[in-house]
């Protein structure tokens, strides 16, 4: 495409040539009030099932609008099947974790309540909006699932019963004790074909009772992140980045979509 539009919007409806897709009120406000766009201007629309499409604004008002899809610019691609379980953080850092984890290609974000966590609730709508905005900016074709806040013990109790998690290895970022180096553990799990999830605890670390529960759980693998103590958000980004480098889509050239056997 000679002049690739810079504006990208995530559209929930099916995408196909010649089809009209509705714009939400928030999307219309963003296009009309922030970007000063008007009917006839072009943008990119995307979702996981349909890929990315060149579209043209056909109607735009304060409360909504429509775009007409012209041609596909990128086909759908498989999503790296890696999850992040994390304790919510104070001071806007939960939103920061969602934003950066989305940029790093996470498929699912699972905020969890831990005994030492000091953020007892999250704004789920806001976190999901953060994920959409980050996906639009970083040019990924999917938006990660953001789960409601759940108690860590309940998540662990239901892990083996769910078809989404029963075959999934849960790597736990360990601060002390016996733990495999992260790279070694990820390489071994990749060879076995098991999908991955990572658990990063709160700033104060996981409670000894939680660590004991995790140590007795067969699908949990403790992993070490080196000799330095990392902040919780730093640890989350470190595990995702290393997983992408060893088992994810960082094998692709810049700007190109990798096609390994993801979900």
Number of C-alpha atoms within 10 A of each C-alpha: 6 4 6 11 13 10 13 21 21 20 20 15 14 14 23 17 13 12 14 20 21 20 24 15 15 13 20 23 20 14 24 18 14 10 11 10 17 17 15 14 14 23 20 25 27 31 22 20 16 21 20 28 24 22 27 20 22 18 16 22 16 15 12 17 22 20 25 23 24 18 15 19 15 15 14 17 19 17 23 22 19 22 23 26 23 26 31 29 22 13 9 9 13 19 21 16 24 28 22 20 24 25 20 21 26 25 20 20 26 23 26 26 24 22 18 15 20 15 16 13 13 15 11 14 11 11 21 20 16 21 27 21 17 20 26 23 15 15 15 21 25 26 26 23 16 20 15 16 19 16 14 20 16 11 15 17 10 11 17 15 11 9 9 10 18 14 16 21 18 25 25 23 23 22 19 11 9 10 16 16 13 22 16 12 16 24 13 11 17 15 9 9 11 15 22 21 25 25 24 26 30 24 17 12 20 20 15 10 10 15 15 11 13 18 14 9 13 10 17 19 21 23 25 22 18 11 8 8 11 14 14 22 23 12 17 22 18 16 25 21 18 15 24 18 13 15 22 25 21 18 15 12 9 8 7 11 18 18 14 15 11 15 11
